[in-house]
Amino acid sequence: MSSSPQSGHSGAARPAEPTGQRPLPPGVVGLSTLERAQRAERPDSAPSGTLIVGEGIQVKGKIESCQRLVVEGHVEAAMTAAALEVLARGLFEGTAEVENAEIAGTFDGALTVRGQLTIKEDGRVSGTIRYGRLLVEAGGEISGEVDTSRAAEARAAGGLAGVVAS
């Protein structure tokens, strides 16, 4: 007996995409509210290797092989990536090592940024923070053990030299 669309047994048929929406680029898992709006203006703007944790989504664990993480929901993880972006309602808890970070929401944990750490107007960053360059917009907050990457490396090297000398 063959199935027909009327019988509701269409086999391996894929759900239809909403009218007017394009498929996501390869390597993109989902789109945040902000990125959906931007994508409507620039359809192919999300680069490959982007993981977007949308509003209302919670992710826990280790994030690997990710070029760019965009957080609009809640992430509890350890990760290494080229870029981290925590949007206004986003929360990242854990450990992140990135080239550049932009925080408009909340980051709590250990953050190492080799390039520039940007804390937006409503951004909150707390924990152990290491950065190459720092930009804090008026209203942004940073607290905890905060240092430049160079100073932290120099202290670590000095500590190792003291151990070797003794």
C-alpha positions as CSV (number, residue, x, y, z in Angstrom):
1,M,0.0,0.0,0.0
2,S,1.6,3.3,-1.0
3,S,1.2,6.4,1.2
4,S,-0.1,9.7,-0.1
5,P,0.2,13.2,1.4
6,Q,-3.5,12.9,2.4
7,S,-2.9,9.8,4.5
8,G,-0.2,11.6,6.6
9,H,2.4,8.8,5.9
10,S,4.8,10.5,3.7
11,G,7.8,8.4,4.7
12,A,11.1,10.3,4.8
13,A,9.7,13.6,3.7
14,R,11.4,16.6,5.3
15,P,9.3,19.2,7.0
16,A,8.8,22.2,4.8
17,E,10.9,25.3,5.7
18,P,8.8,28.3,6.7
19,T,8.0,30.5,3.7
20,G,10.7,33.1,3.0
21,Q,13.5,31.5,5.1
22,R,16.6,30.1,3.6
23,P,18.4,27.0,4.9
24,L,21.2,27.7,7.4
25,P,24.8,27.7,6.1
26,P,26.9,24.6,6.7
27,G,28.1,24.3,10.3
28,V,25.5,26.6,11.8
29,V,23.3,24.9,14.4
30,G,20.7,27.6,15.1
31,L,20.0,31.3,15.0
32,S,19.5,33.7,17.8
33,T,16.7,36.3,17.7
34,L,19.3,39.0,16.8
35,E,20.9,36.9,14.2
36,R,17.5,35.9,12.6
37,A,16.9,39.6,12.1
38,Q,20.4,40.2,10.8
39,R,20.1,37.2,8.5
40,A,16.9,38.6,7.0
41,E,19.0,41.6,5.9
42,R,22.2,39.6,5.0
43,P,21.1,36.0,4.2
44,D,24.5,34.2,4.3
45,S,26.2,36.1,7.1
46,A,26.8,33.3,9.6
47,P,30.2,31.8,9.0
48,S,30.9,28.0,9.0
49,G,31.8,26.7,12.4
50,T,29.3,28.9,14.3
51,L,27.4,27.5,17.2
52,I,24.4,29.6,18.3
53,V,22.7,28.8,21.6
54,G,19.3,30.6,21.2
55,E,17.1,32.1,23.9
56,G,15.5,29.5,26.1
57,I,18.2,26.9,25.3
58,Q,20.6,25.5,27.9
59,V,23.8,23.7,26.9
60,K,26.1,21.9,29.3
61,G,29.4,20.2,28.6
62,K,32.6,20.7,26.5
63,I,32.4,22.6,23.3
64,E,34.9,21.5,20.7
65,S,35.6,22.3,17.0
66,C,33.8,25.6,17.3
67,Q,35.1,28.7,15.5
68,R,32.5,31.1,17.0
69,L,30.0,30.7,19.9
70,V,27.1,33.0,20.2
71,V,25.2,32.7,23.5
72,E,21.6,34.1,23.8
73,G,20.5,31.3,26.2
74,H,22.5,29.6,29.0
75,V,25.8,27.8,28.5
76,E,27.7,25.9,31.2
77,A,30.8,24.6,29.5
78,A,34.5,24.5,28.8
79,M,35.5,25.7,25.4
80,T,38.2,26.9,23.1
81,A,37.2,29.0,20.0
82,A,38.2,31.9,17.9
83,A,35.4,34.1,19.1
84,L,32.8,34.2,21.9
85,E,29.8,36.5,21.9
86,V,27.4,36.6,24.8
87,L,24.3,38.6,23.8
88,A,22.2,40.7,26.2
89,R,20.1,37.9,27.7
90,G,22.9,35.3,27.4
91,L,24.7,33.6,30.3
92,F,28.0,31.7,30.0
93,E,29.3,29.9,33.1
94,G,32.6,27.9,32.8
95,T,35.9,28.2,31.1
96,A,36.6,29.9,27.8
97,E,39.8,30.4,25.8
98,V,39.2,32.6,22.8
99,E,40.9,35.0,20.5
100,N,38.3,37.7,20.9
101,A,35.2,38.1,23.1
102,E,32.3,40.5,23.2
103,I,30.1,40.3,26.3
104,A,26.7,42.1,26.4
105,G,25.2,39.6,28.8
106,T,26.8,37.7,31.7
107,F,30.1,35.7,31.8
108,D,31.0,34.0,35.1
109,G,34.1,31.8,35.3
110,A,37.6,31.7,33.8
111,L,38.0,33.7,30.6
112,T,41.2,34.0,28.6
113,V,41.1,36.3,25.6
114,R,44.3,36.5,23.6
115,G,43.1,39.5,21.6
116,Q,40.4,41.9,22.6
117,L,37.8,41.6,25.3
118,T,34.9,43.9,24.8
119,I,32.4,44.4,27.6
120,K,29.3,46.1,26.3
121,E,27.1,48.6,28.2
122,D,25.1,46.0,30.1
123,G,27.8,43.3,30.1
124,R,28.9,41.6,33.3
125,V,32.1,39.6,33.5
126,S,33.3,38.0,36.7
127,G,35.8,35.4,37.7
128,T,39.4,34.9,36.6
129,I,39.9,37.1,33.5
130,R,43.0,37.4,31.3
131,Y,43.0,39.6,28.2
132,G,45.3,41.0,25.6
133,R,43.3,44.3,25.2
134,L,40.3,45.5,27.2
135,L,37.4,47.7,26.2
136,V,34.7,48.4,28.8
137,E,31.8,50.5,27.6
138,A,30.1,52.9,30.1
139,G,27.9,50.8,32.3
140,G,29.8,47.5,31.7
141,E,31.2,45.7,34.7
142,I,34.3,43.5,35.3
143,S,35.2,41.9,38.7
144,G,37.3,39.2,40.1
145,E,41.0,38.4,39.4
146,V,41.6,40.5,36.3
147,D,44.9,40.9,34.5
148,T,46.5,41.2,31.1
149,S,47.7,38.0,29.5
150,R,51.3,39.3,29.5
151,A,51.3,40.1,33.2
152,A,49.8,36.7,34.1
153,E,52.4,34.9,31.9
154,A,55.2,36.9,33.5
155,R,54.1,36.1,37.0
156,A,53.8,32.4,36.0
157,A,57.3,32.4,34.5
158,G,58.7,34.2,37.6
159,G,57.1,31.6,39.8
160,L,58.6,28.8,37.8
161,A,62.0,30.5,37.9
162,G,61.8,30.7,41.7
163,V,61.0,27.0,41.9
164,V,63.8,26.1,39.6
165,A,66.3,28.3,41.4
166,S,65.6,26.8,44.8
